[in-house]
Amino acid sequence: MNNIVTGEAEGRTVLAFDGDCGFCQAAVRQIQLRAQPRTAAVAWQALPPELTQPHLDRLNREVLLFDGGRVCVGGVAALAGFLGSSPTRTYRGVGRFLRMPLIRPAANLIYRWVARNRQRMPGGTATCAVPRPHN
């Protein structure tokens, strides 16, 4: 399984996911087992605070793809990048498909719906619930 040690996040491409969410853990694990992406996946809680602190609001709502310690993209675009790093043509194709201009809006809607309801998904628990934004 792809993973990185906390101190190695700087300078690498890393998919940061919610390690407290059972659904997120299961989803990332399935992608790793099937697609074997070259991009590392790590729970954002295990990353250095200086990397995650500025992005906590987003990290609670979506996966983020960090490259060299900077956020590149989030949500479905991050997932597409993760899948796109697979050595398998099929999964790279899925990554490209998710980025297509006609597909991207629908994929974003589906991703946001799943993210808001992840506590109801297989493996999800109350801990998975996305915190409501403060107004």
N, C-alpha and C positions, 0 to 999 in steps of 0.2 A: 504494500500500500504506500502510495506517495505521501510523504510528510516531511516536515522540516523541523529542525531544532529552532527554538525561539530566536536565538541570536543570528540565525542565518537568513532572516527575512529580508534584511537590507540587501539590495542589489539583485534580488531574485524576483521572478514573477510568481505571485502567490494568490490563490483564491482564498479569501477569508470568509468563513461561514460561522453561523451561530453554534458554538459547541455545546450550549445548554439546551438546544432544541433536538429532540430525538428524531423528528422528521428530517431536519437539515442534515444531521449526522448520517441517517440512513440513505438519503438521496446522494450525498457526496460519496459515500462508501460504494453505492451501486455504480455510479459513474466511474469511480476508480477501478472497480473490479471489471467492468465491461469495456470501457474505453481506454483505460490505462493512460490517462493524459500525462504529458511531460510536465505540465504546470503543477506545482505542489498545491495541496489543499491543507489548510490549517485552521483550527478554531480561532476566531479573532481574539478570544480571551487568552490565548497562549502567545499572542504576538506582543511585542514591546509596547507599553502604554504610550510612548511618544509617537508611535506609528498609528495607533488606534484612537487615541483620545480626541483628535480633531474630527473624527468621523463616526463617533458613537451613535449619533442619531441615524445615520445611514446604515451602519452595521446592525442595528436592531431591526431594520426593515428589509434589508437586501444583502445578498452576497456582494463583495467588492473584489475586484481584481487589482492587486497592487503590482507595480513593476518598479523595481529599484527604490522601494519605499514610498512611492507616490501612487495615488489612486488613479487608475486608468479609466475604468468603467464600473458600473454597478448593475445589479439586476440581471435581466436576460442577456444583456451584452456581455456581462462578466461570465455568465454560464456558457454563452457561445464561445468566448475566448478559451474557457476551460476545456470544452469539448473539442474546439479547434486545435488544441495542442496534442490531440491523440495521434499515435502513429497509425491508427486504423482509418482507412479512407472513409468508411461509413460514418464514423463519429466526427471526423473533420467536415464531412458533408453536412451533417446535422448542424454543426457550428456555423457553417456558411449559410445554410438555409435560414437559421434564426436571425441572421443579419440582413437578409434580403429586404429591400424597401417595401414590398407589398406584404411581407410576412411580419416584419418587425413590430408594427403597431398592435397586431393581434397577439403576438407573443408577449409583448409588454403587458397587455391587459390580463392575459392568463397568468403571467408571472406574478403581477401585483395581487390578483385574486388569491392565488395559492399562498403567497406570502402572508396576506392578511388572515388567512384561514388555516395556517399550518398546524395549529393546535388540534384541528379536526381531521387532519390527514393521517394515514397509517404511520404509526410510530410517534405521532404527536401527543403532547400532554399539555396541561395548563401552562407549564414553563415555556412552551413554544410560542405562546400568544405574543403578538407584536404590541409593544406598549403604545398607548394612544399619545399622539403629539400634544404637548402643552400649549394652550392658547393664551 
